Protein backbone atom coordinates (compact mmCIF):
# COMPACT_ATOMS: atom_id res chain seq x y z
CA UNK A 1 0.00 0.00 0.00
CA UNK A 2 2.76 2.45 0.93
CA UNK A 3 4.61 1.57 -2.25
CA UNK A 4 1.52 2.48 -4.31
CA UNK A 5 1.17 5.81 -2.48
CA UNK A 6 4.86 6.61 -2.98
CA UNK A 7 4.68 5.71 -6.68
CA UNK A 8 1.56 7.87 -7.09
CA UNK A 9 3.17 10.79 -5.30
CA UNK A 10 6.34 10.33 -7.35
CA UNK A 11 4.26 10.39 -10.56
CA UNK A 12 2.35 13.53 -9.55
CA UNK A 13 5.51 15.39 -8.61
CA UNK A 14 7.36 14.40 -11.77
CA UNK A 15 4.46 14.72 -14.23
CA UNK A 16 5.18 18.39 -15.11
CA UNK A 17 8.86 17.68 -15.65
CA UNK A 18 8.09 14.63 -17.76
CA UNK A 19 5.56 16.58 -19.86
CA UNK A 20 8.07 19.37 -20.48
CA UNK A 21 10.68 16.82 -21.46
CA UNK A 22 8.28 15.42 -24.07
CA UNK A 23 7.49 18.80 -25.66
CA UNK A 24 9.19 19.33 -29.02
CA UNK A 25 12.33 21.42 -28.77
CA UNK A 26 11.32 23.59 -31.73
CA UNK A 27 7.91 24.50 -30.32
CA UNK A 28 6.98 28.02 -31.43
CA UNK A 29 5.68 30.88 -29.33
CA UNK A 30 2.44 31.50 -31.26
CA UNK A 31 -0.91 29.68 -31.19
CA UNK A 32 -0.74 25.91 -31.48
CA UNK A 33 3.03 26.01 -30.93
CA UNK A 34 3.66 27.64 -34.31
CA UNK A 35 6.53 29.96 -35.01
CA UNK A 36 5.61 33.49 -36.14
CA UNK A 37 6.45 32.51 -39.73
CA UNK A 38 4.37 29.32 -39.52
CA UNK A 39 1.42 31.30 -38.13
CA UNK A 40 1.54 33.73 -41.07
CA UNK A 41 1.72 30.79 -43.50
CA UNK A 42 -1.24 29.09 -41.80
CA UNK A 43 -3.29 32.30 -41.94
CA UNK A 44 -2.49 32.82 -45.62
CA UNK A 45 -3.39 29.22 -46.48
CA UNK A 46 -6.65 29.42 -44.53
CA UNK A 47 -7.63 32.71 -46.15
CA UNK A 48 -6.86 31.26 -49.58
CA UNK A 49 -9.08 28.24 -48.87
CA UNK A 50 -11.92 30.45 -47.62
CA UNK A 51 -11.66 32.67 -50.72
CA UNK A 52 -11.70 29.66 -53.03
CA UNK A 53 -14.69 28.08 -51.29
CA UNK A 54 -16.64 31.36 -51.27
CA UNK A 55 -15.88 31.92 -54.96
CA UNK A 56 -17.07 28.41 -55.83
CA UNK A 57 -20.36 29.24 -54.09
CA UNK A 58 -20.74 32.50 -56.03
CA UNK A 59 -19.62 34.92 -53.34
CA UNK A 60 -16.89 37.50 -53.40
CA UNK A 61 -14.43 37.21 -50.51
CA UNK A 62 -11.43 39.43 -49.98
CA UNK A 63 -8.83 37.50 -48.04
CA UNK A 64 -7.57 39.20 -44.89
CA UNK A 65 -3.86 39.70 -44.49
CA UNK A 66 -1.97 38.14 -41.58
CA UNK A 67 -1.74 41.43 -39.66
CA UNK A 68 -5.52 41.89 -39.77
CA UNK A 69 -6.15 38.33 -38.59
CA UNK A 70 -3.56 38.73 -35.84
CA UNK A 71 -5.25 41.95 -34.68
CA UNK A 72 -8.55 40.08 -34.52
CA UNK A 73 -6.94 37.30 -32.49
CA UNK A 74 -5.84 39.89 -29.92
CA UNK A 75 -8.91 42.15 -30.01
CA UNK A 76 -11.00 40.01 -27.69
CA UNK A 77 -8.42 40.34 -24.93
CA UNK A 78 -8.26 44.11 -24.62
CA UNK A 79 -10.21 47.24 -23.95
CA UNK A 80 -9.15 50.83 -24.50
CA UNK A 81 -7.22 51.99 -21.44
CA UNK A 82 -6.39 48.47 -20.19
CA UNK A 83 -3.29 46.44 -20.94
CA UNK A 84 -3.83 42.79 -21.89
CA UNK A 85 -2.62 41.76 -18.41
CA UNK A 86 -5.07 44.14 -16.70
CA UNK A 87 -7.93 42.89 -18.90
CA UNK A 88 -7.18 39.23 -18.17
CA UNK A 89 -6.85 39.90 -14.45
CA UNK A 90 -10.21 41.69 -14.39
CA UNK A 91 -12.27 39.76 -16.95
CA UNK A 92 -10.42 36.51 -17.59
CA UNK A 93 -10.36 35.93 -21.31
CA UNK A 94 -13.78 37.56 -21.72
CA UNK A 95 -15.49 34.49 -23.16
CA UNK A 96 -18.15 34.20 -20.47
CA UNK A 97 -17.60 37.40 -18.50
CA UNK A 98 -18.10 39.77 -21.41
CA UNK A 99 -20.67 37.98 -23.59
CA UNK A 100 -23.69 40.14 -24.45
CA UNK A 101 -25.20 37.99 -27.19
CA UNK A 102 -24.94 40.87 -29.65
CA UNK A 103 -22.06 41.87 -31.87
CA UNK A 104 -20.51 45.18 -30.79
CA UNK A 105 -21.84 46.84 -33.95
CA UNK A 106 -25.46 46.12 -32.95
CA UNK A 107 -24.95 46.92 -29.26
CA UNK A 108 -23.27 50.29 -29.78
CA UNK A 109 -24.08 51.28 -33.35
CA UNK A 110 -20.37 51.46 -34.22
CA UNK A 111 -17.32 49.30 -34.52
CA UNK A 112 -15.79 50.19 -31.15
CA UNK A 113 -16.93 48.42 -27.94
MMTF fields as JSON, N, C-alpha, C and O atoms, coordinates in Angstrom:
{
  "mmtfVersion": "1.0.0",
  "mmtfProducer": "UNKNOWN",
  "numBonds": 451,
  "numAtoms": 452,
  "numGroups": 113,
  "numChains": 1,
  "numModels": 1,
  "chainsPerModel": [1],
  "groupsPerChain": [113],
  "chainIdList": ["A"],
  "bondAtomList": [4, 2, 8, 6, 12, 10, 16, 14, 20, 18, 24, 22, 28, 26, 32, 30, 36, 34, 40, 38, 44, 42, 48, 46, 52, 50, 56, 54, 60, 58, 64, 62, 68, 66, 72, 70, 76, 74, 80, 78, 84, 82, 88, 86, 92, 90, 96, 94, 100, 98, 104, 102, 108, 106, 112, 110, 116, 114, 120, 118, 124, 122, 128, 126, 132, 130, 136, 134, 140, 138, 144, 142, 148, 146, 152, 150, 156, 154, 160, 158, 164, 162, 168, 166, 172, 170, 176, 174, 180, 178, 184, 182, 188, 186, 192, 190, 196, 194, 200, 198, 204, 202, 208, 206, 212, 210, 216, 214, 220, 218, 224, 222, 228, 226, 232, 230, 236, 234, 240, 238, 244, 242, 248, 246, 252, 250, 256, 254, 260, 258, 264, 262, 268, 266, 272, 270, 276, 274, 280, 278, 284, 282, 288, 286, 292, 290, 296, 294, 300, 298, 304, 302, 308, 306, 312, 310, 316, 314, 320, 318, 324, 322, 328, 326, 332, 330, 336, 334, 340, 338, 344, 342, 348, 346, 352, 350, 356, 354, 360, 358, 364, 362, 368, 366, 372, 370, 376, 374, 380, 378, 384, 382, 388, 386, 392, 390, 396, 394, 400, 398, 404, 402, 408, 406, 412, 410, 416, 414, 420, 418, 424, 422, 428, 426, 432, 430, 436, 434, 440, 438, 444, 442, 448, 446],
  "bondOrderList": [1, 1, 1, 1, 1, 1, 1, 1, 1, 1, 1, 1, 1, 1, 1, 1, 1, 1, 1, 1, 1, 1, 1, 1, 1, 1, 1, 1, 1, 1, 1, 1, 1, 1, 1, 1, 1, 1, 1, 1, 1, 1, 1, 1, 1, 1, 1, 1, 1, 1, 1, 1, 1, 1, 1, 1, 1, 1, 1, 1, 1, 1, 1, 1, 1, 1, 1, 1, 1, 1, 1, 1, 1, 1, 1, 1, 1, 1, 1, 1, 1, 1, 1, 1, 1, 1, 1, 1, 1, 1, 1, 1, 1, 1, 1, 1, 1, 1, 1, 1, 1, 1, 1, 1, 1, 1, 1, 1, 1, 1, 1, 1],
  "groupList": [{"groupName": "UNK", "atomNameList": ["N", "CA", "C", "O"], "elementList": ["N", "C", "C", "O"], "formalChargeList": [0, 0, 0, 0], "bondAtomList": [1, 0, 2, 1, 3, 2], "bondOrderList": [1, 1, 2], "singleLetterCode": "X", "chemCompType": "L-PEPTIDE LINKING"}],
  "groupTypeList": [0, 0, 0, 0, 0, 0, 0, 0, 0, 0, 0, 0, 0, 0, 0, 0, 0, 0, 0, 0, 0, 0, 0, 0, 0, 0, 0, 0, 0, 0, 0, 0, 0, 0, 0, 0, 0, 0, 0, 0, 0, 0, 0, 0, 0, 0, 0, 0, 0, 0, 0, 0, 0, 0, 0, 0, 0, 0, 0, 0, 0, 0, 0, 0, 0, 0, 0, 0, 0, 0, 0, 0, 0, 0, 0, 0, 0, 0, 0, 0, 0, 0, 0, 0, 0, 0, 0, 0, 0, 0, 0, 0, 0, 0, 0, 0, 0, 0, 0, 0, 0, 0, 0, 0, 0, 0, 0, 0, 0, 0, 0, 0, 0],
  "groupIdList": [1, 2, 3, 4, 5, 6, 7, 8, 9, 10, 11, 12, 13, 14, 15, 16, 17, 18, 19, 20, 21, 22, 23, 24, 25, 26, 27, 28, 29, 30, 31, 32, 33, 34, 35, 36, 37, 38, 39, 40, 41, 42, 43, 44, 45, 46, 47, 48, 49, 50, 51, 52, 53, 54, 55, 56, 57, 58, 59, 60, 61, 62, 63, 64, 65, 66, 67, 68, 69, 70, 71, 72, 73, 74, 75, 76, 77, 78, 79, 80, 81, 82, 83, 84, 85, 86, 87, 88, 89, 90, 91, 92, 93, 94, 95, 96, 97, 98, 99, 100, 101, 102, 103, 104, 105, 106, 107, 108, 109, 110, 111, 112, 113],
  "secStructList": [7, 2, 2, 2, 2, 2, 2, 2, 2, 2, 2, 2, 2, 2, 2, 2, 2, 2, 2, 2, 2, 2, 1, 7, 6, 6, 7, 7, 1, 1, 4, 4, 4, 7, 7, 2, 2, 2, 2, 2, 2, 2, 2, 2, 2, 2, 2, 2, 2, 2, 2, 2, 2, 2, 2, 2, 6, 6, 7, 7, 7, 7, 7, 7, 7, 2, 2, 2, 2, 2, 2, 2, 2, 2, 2, 6, 6, 7, 5, 6, 6, 5, 7, 2, 2, 2, 2, 2, 2, 2, 2, 6, 6, 1, 6, 6, 6, 1, 7, 7, 1, 1, 7, 2, 2, 2, 2, 2, 1, 1, 1, 7, 7],
  "xCoordList": [0.821, 0.0, 0.867, 0.638, 1.861, 2.762, 3.492, 3.69, 3.889, 4.614, 3.732, 4.218, 2.453, 1.521, 1.387, 1.381, 1.28, 1.174, 2.435, 2.359, 3.596, 4.86, 4.992, 5.442, 4.602, 4.68, 3.722, 4.062, 2.521, 1.561, 2.064, 1.959, 2.608, 3.172, 4.339, 4.463, 5.188, 6.34, 5.863, 6.428, 4.803, 4.261, 3.679, 3.875, 2.963, 2.354, 3.421, 3.301, 4.453, 5.51, 6.346, 6.82, 6.527, 7.36, 6.581, 7.19, 5.258, 4.463, 4.778, 4.956, 4.857, 5.178, 6.548, 6.711, 7.521, 8.865, 8.874, 9.542, 8.137, 8.087, 7.362, 7.771, 6.293, 5.557, 6.424, 6.417, 7.174, 8.069, 9.151, 9.551, 9.626, 10.676, 10.167, 10.958, 8.851, 8.277, 7.892, 7.624, 7.858, 7.493, 8.579, 9.765, 8.192, 9.189, 10.096, 9.647, 11.351, 12.331, 12.087, 12.407, 11.522, 11.316, 9.902, 9.414, 9.248, 7.905, 7.922, 8.733, 7.025, 6.977, 6.249, 5.687, 6.262, 5.679, 4.264, 3.614, 3.778, 2.443, 1.406, 1.74, 0.16, -0.905, -0.516, 0.165, -0.961, -0.739, 0.739, 1.096, 1.597, 3.027, 3.71, 4.808, 3.07, 3.655, 4.672, 4.594, 5.616, 6.534, 5.788, 4.758, 6.273, 5.607, 5.467, 4.428, 6.496, 6.448, 5.397, 4.641, 5.352, 4.372, 2.946, 2.035, 2.745, 1.418, 0.979, -0.164, 1.869, 1.545, 1.199, 0.229, 1.984, 1.719, 0.367, -0.37, 0.038, -1.243, -2.402, -3.424, -2.249, -3.293, -3.488, -4.621, -2.397, -2.489, -3.149, -3.973, -2.791, -3.388, -4.875, -5.679, -5.244, -6.648, -7.454, -8.543, -6.929, -7.629, -7.785, -8.815, -6.788, -6.863, -7.965, -8.729, -8.049, -9.083, -10.483, -11.418, -10.621, -11.916, -12.312, -13.453, -11.374, -11.66, -12.07, -13.008, -11.375, -11.699, -13.096, -13.89, -13.387, -14.693, -15.815, -16.841, -15.619, -16.641, -16.864, -18.002, -15.783, -15.875, -16.653, -17.49, -16.372, -17.074, -18.573, -19.372, -18.952, -20.364, -20.991, -22.151, -20.208, -20.739, -20.604, -21.227, -19.808, -19.622, -18.254, -17.304, -18.173, -16.885, -16.321, -17.026, -15.076, -14.428, -13.048, -12.265, -12.757, -11.432, -10.656, -10.995, -9.621, -8.83, -8.179, -7.663, -8.214, -7.574, -6.089, -5.677, -5.295, -3.856, -3.551, -4.392, -2.361, -1.971, -2.04, -2.406, -1.695, -1.741, -3.175, -3.413, -4.121, -5.522, -6.045, -6.739, -5.708, -6.146, -5.528, -6.198, -4.249, -3.558, -4.189, -4.318, -4.579, -5.246, -6.576, -6.94, -7.293, -8.547, -8.341, -9.167, -7.247, -6.944, -6.666, -6.899, -6.173, -5.842, -6.976, -7.021, -7.886, -8.911, -9.843, -10.358, -10.066, -10.996, -10.363, -11.003, -9.123, -8.416, -7.992, -7.07, -8.662, -8.259, -9.452, -10.479, -9.273, -10.214, -9.389, -8.281, -9.898, -9.149, -8.852, -9.746, -7.619, -7.225, -6.746, -6.271, -6.863, -6.388, -5.335, -5.495, -4.267, -3.294, -3.908, -4.905, -3.321, -3.825, -3.789, -4.717, -2.731, -2.617, -3.726, -4.325, -4.004, -5.072, -6.436, -7.256, -6.67, -7.929, -8.118, -9.175, -7.087, -7.185, -7.381, -8.165, -6.677, -6.846, -8.271, -8.806, -8.873, -10.207, -11.324, -12.306, -11.185, -12.273, -11.965, -12.794, -10.805, -10.42, -10.147, -9.564, -10.553, -10.362, -11.616, -11.686, -12.613, -13.777, -14.801, -15.821, -14.571, -15.494, -16.845, -17.873, -16.874, -18.148, -18.419, -19.564, -17.404, -17.603, -17.986, -18.419, -17.839, -18.098, -19.154, -19.426, -19.75, -20.669, -21.998, -22.642, -22.414, -23.692, -24.729, -25.924, -24.285, -25.204, -25.361, -25.947, -24.842, -24.936, -23.545, -22.667, -23.337, -22.058, -21.909, -22.913, -20.694, -20.508, -21.175, -21.637, -21.235, -21.837, -23.323, -23.824, -24.035, -25.458, -25.686, -26.665, -24.77, -24.947, -24.645, -25.273, -23.69, -23.266, -23.532, -23.443, -23.859, -24.078, -22.801, -22.845, -21.661, -20.374, -19.496, -19.955, -18.235, -17.315, -16.489, -15.779, -16.561, -15.795, -16.69, -17.887, -16.117, -16.934, -17.297, -17.979],
  "yCoordList": [-1.192, 0.0, 1.258, 2.178, 1.29, 2.446, 2.624, 3.745, 1.512, 1.568, 2.229, 3.04, 1.889, 2.482, 3.977, 4.756, 4.386, 5.807, 6.545, 7.619, 5.967, 6.614, 6.715, 7.737, 5.666, 5.711, 6.763, 7.48, 6.851, 7.867, 9.275, 10.148, 9.491, 10.792, 11.131, 12.265, 10.158, 10.329, 10.747, 11.651, 10.068, 10.39, 11.79, 12.5, 12.193, 13.525, 14.611, 15.631, 14.397, 15.393, 15.502, 16.584, 14.389, 14.404, 14.623, 14.833, 14.578, 14.717, 15.998, 15.929, 17.181, 18.39, 18.323, 18.763, 17.785, 17.678, 16.704, 16.936, 15.619, 14.632, 15.209, 14.965, 15.968, 16.578, 17.583, 17.629, 18.391, 19.366, 18.671, 19.143, 17.553, 16.818, 16.23, 15.98, 16.001, 15.419, 16.475, 16.131, 17.737, 18.798, 18.935, 18.848, 19.147, 19.326, 20.512, 21.543, 20.359, 21.417, 22.658, 23.773, 22.464, 23.589, 24.16, 24.748, 23.99, 24.503, 26.022, 26.683, 26.576, 28.02, 28.736, 28.107, 30.044, 30.88, 31.344, 31.967, 31.055, 31.501, 30.406, 29.35, 30.658, 29.685, 28.334, 28.241, 27.291, 25.91, 25.549, 24.591, 26.302, 26.012, 26.38, 25.902, 27.223, 27.642, 28.751, 29.511, 28.822, 29.958, 31.131, 30.917, 32.358, 33.491, 33.283, 33.604, 32.755, 32.513, 31.455, 31.613, 30.375, 29.322, 29.833, 29.419, 30.727, 31.298, 32.111, 31.992, 32.932, 33.729, 32.799, 33.04, 31.742, 30.791, 30.106, 29.915, 29.736, 29.089, 30.042, 29.638, 31.298, 32.298, 32.476, 32.483, 32.618, 32.818, 31.622, 31.795, 30.419, 29.22, 29.147, 28.821, 29.446, 29.417, 30.453, 30.154, 31.66, 32.713, 32.344, 32.642, 31.708, 31.261, 30.213, 30.262, 29.266, 28.237, 28.836, 28.429, 29.786, 30.446, 31.178, 31.072, 31.921, 32.672, 31.73, 32.019, 30.619, 29.657, 29.072, 28.999, 28.662, 28.079, 29.089, 28.75, 30.326, 31.359, 31.626, 31.785, 31.675, 31.915, 30.794, 31.048, 29.564, 28.414, 28.468, 27.916, 29.122, 29.239, 30.533, 30.831, 31.299, 32.498, 33.773, 34.782, 33.743, 34.918, 35.539, 34.858, 36.828, 37.5, 37.546, 37.917, 37.178, 37.21, 37.809, 37.343, 38.822, 39.431, 38.888, 39.148, 38.138, 37.5, 38.553, 39.561, 38.301, 39.2, 38.891, 37.74, 39.925, 39.704, 39.234, 39.348, 38.715, 38.137, 39.154, 38.797, 40.412, 41.43, 41.691, 41.896, 41.683, 41.893, 40.725, 40.926, 39.509, 38.33, 38.339, 38.035, 38.689, 38.732, 39.778, 39.551, 40.917, 41.947, 41.422, 41.697, 40.674, 40.08, 39.045, 38.918, 38.311, 37.302, 37.957, 37.353, 39.183, 39.891, 40.79, 41.151, 41.153, 42.146, 41.727, 42.578, 40.434, 40.01, 39.946, 39.515, 40.368, 40.338, 41.735, 41.878, 42.758, 44.111, 45.059, 44.802, 46.132, 47.24, 48.521, 48.537, 49.581, 50.829, 51.222, 51.208, 51.565, 51.985, 50.863, 51.127, 49.6, 48.472, 47.7, 47.452, 47.32, 46.439, 45.041, 44.769, 44.162, 42.793, 42.125, 41.403, 42.361, 41.765, 42.272, 41.488, 43.578, 44.137, 43.567, 43.245, 43.445, 42.895, 41.468, 41.123, 40.634, 39.231, 39.116, 38.287, 39.94, 39.904, 40.291, 39.743, 41.211, 41.692, 40.837, 40.548, 40.425, 39.756, 38.335, 37.713, 37.798, 36.505, 36.702, 37.713, 35.763, 35.935, 36.468, 36.516, 36.873, 37.558, 36.674, 37.178, 35.365, 34.492, 34.454, 34.603, 34.26, 34.196, 35.447, 35.696, 36.223, 37.398, 38.636, 39.628, 38.598, 39.769, 39.524, 40.416, 38.347, 37.982, 38.703, 38.607, 39.42, 40.137, 39.465, 39.721, 38.614, 37.988, 38.792, 38.315, 40.006, 40.866, 41.271, 41.521, 41.338, 41.867, 43.322, 44.014, 43.792, 45.18, 46.187, 47.232, 45.894, 46.84, 47.039, 48.156, 45.995, 46.124, 46.724, 47.44, 46.433, 46.917, 48.404, 49.1, 48.902, 50.293, 51.15, 52.376, 50.519, 51.283, 51.643, 52.339, 51.178, 51.463, 50.231, 49.129, 50.431, 49.299, 49.209, 48.224, 50.202, 50.191, 49.668, 49.954, 48.893, 48.422, 49.545, 49.318],
  "zCoordList": [0.0, 0.0, 0.0, -0.785, 0.883, 0.928, -0.387, -0.855, -0.977, -2.247, -3.315, -4.104, -3.341, -4.307, -4.071, -5.024, -2.813, -2.476, -2.907, -3.504, -2.604, -2.984, -4.502, -5.02, -5.21, -6.676, -7.236, -8.178, -6.651, -7.093, -6.837, -7.698, -5.655, -5.303, -6.213, -6.677, -6.466, -7.349, -8.747, -9.363, -9.239, -10.561, -10.626, -11.612, -9.581, -9.553, -9.512, -10.191, -8.725, -8.614, -9.878, -10.222, -10.568, -11.765, -13.059, -14.108, -13.009, -14.233, -15.005, -16.221, -14.348, -15.113, -15.771, -16.91, -15.075, -15.655, -16.818, -17.825, -16.68, -17.765, -18.971, -20.106, -18.75, -19.861, -20.599, -21.829, -19.85, -20.477, -21.269, -22.332, -20.757, -21.458, -22.76, -23.669, -22.873, -24.074, -25.107, -26.258, -24.727, -25.665, -26.724, -26.407, -27.967, -29.021, -28.729, -28.228, -29.041, -28.773, -29.63, -29.218, -30.818, -31.73, -31.651, -32.617, -30.511, -30.318, -30.42, -29.771, -31.236, -31.432, -30.317, -29.42, -30.381, -29.333, -29.659, -28.818, -30.854, -31.261, -30.996, -30.459, -31.371, -31.19, -31.757, -32.779, -31.077, -31.483, -31.584, -32.269, -30.912, -30.933, -32.237, -32.522, -33.029, -34.307, -34.088, -33.123, -34.997, -35.005, -35.641, -36.281, -35.485, -36.142, -37.654, -38.231, -38.284, -39.728, -40.071, -41.029, -39.284, -39.525, -39.325, -40.043, -38.356, -38.129, -39.342, -39.785, -39.881, -41.071, -42.233, -42.952, -42.419, -43.503, -43.316, -44.283, -42.074, -41.799, -42.07, -42.626, -41.682, -41.936, -43.434, -43.916, -44.171, -45.619, -46.302, -47.2, -45.882, -46.478, -46.165, -47.039, -44.93, -44.53, -45.302, -45.792, -45.412, -46.146, -47.616, -48.221, -48.189, -49.577, -49.741, -50.705, -48.803, -48.867, -48.705, -49.395, -47.81, -47.624, -48.903, -49.352, -49.489, -50.718, -51.849, -52.592, -51.976, -53.032, -52.822, -53.76, -51.608, -51.294, -51.541, -52.132, -51.089, -51.274, -52.758, -53.202, -53.518, -54.957, -55.644, -56.511, -55.251, -55.833, -55.541, -56.298, -54.461, -54.091, -54.624, -54.34, -55.401, -56.028, -55.217, -55.545, -54.175, -53.34, -53.582, -53.967, -53.351, -53.405, -51.982, -51.044, -51.827, -50.511, -50.693, -51.521, -49.936, -49.985, -48.796, -47.641, -49.095, -48.042, -47.153, -47.634, -45.857, -44.89, -44.832, -44.971, -44.627, -44.493, -43.065, -42.174, -42.865, -41.577, -40.437, -39.317, -40.707, -39.656, -39.188, -37.997, -40.118, -39.766, -38.932, -37.936, -39.345, -38.592, -37.201, -36.213, -37.13, -35.836, -34.917, -33.714, -35.478, -34.679, -34.143, -33.0, -34.962, -34.516, -33.423, -32.519, -33.503, -32.49, -31.138, -30.091, -31.163, -29.922, -29.439, -28.263, -30.331, -30.01, -28.884, -28.158, -28.729, -27.689, -26.307, -25.348, -26.202, -24.927, -24.477, -23.674, -24.991, -24.617, -24.638, -25.266, -23.945, -23.953, -23.959, -23.423, -24.547, -24.5, -23.05, -22.204, -22.774, -21.443, -20.535, -19.43, -20.985, -20.191, -20.967, -22.162, -20.293, -20.936, -21.003, -20.334, -21.799, -21.885, -20.507, -20.144, -19.746, -18.414, -17.493, -16.758, -17.527, -16.698, -17.099, -16.24, -18.407, -18.901, -18.407, -17.879, -18.58, -18.172, -16.663, -16.201, -15.9, -14.447, -14.036, -13.072, -14.745, -14.387, -14.976, -14.292, -16.248, -16.95, -17.385, -18.049, -17.036, -17.587, -19.066, -19.459, -19.878, -21.307, -21.982, -23.21, -21.187, -21.721, -22.388, -22.858, -22.449, -23.159, -22.467, -23.128, -21.163, -20.465, -19.634, -19.258, -19.348, -18.502, -19.291, -18.706, -20.588, -21.414, -22.483, -23.286, -22.515, -23.591, -23.444, -22.399, -24.474, -24.448, -25.335, -25.193, -26.245, -27.188, -28.466, -29.438, -28.468, -29.646, -30.103, -29.276, -31.401, -31.872, -31.418, -31.249, -31.22, -30.787, -31.717, -31.258, -33.018, -33.953, -33.649, -33.779, -33.25, -32.949, -31.581, -31.369, -30.63, -29.264, -29.15, -28.353, -29.936, -29.783, -31.006, -30.934, -32.135, -33.346, -34.078, -35.093, -33.577, -34.217, -34.185, -33.885, -34.497, -34.524, -33.255, -33.057, -32.399, -31.155, -30.03, -30.015, -29.073, -27.943, -27.004, -26.005]
}
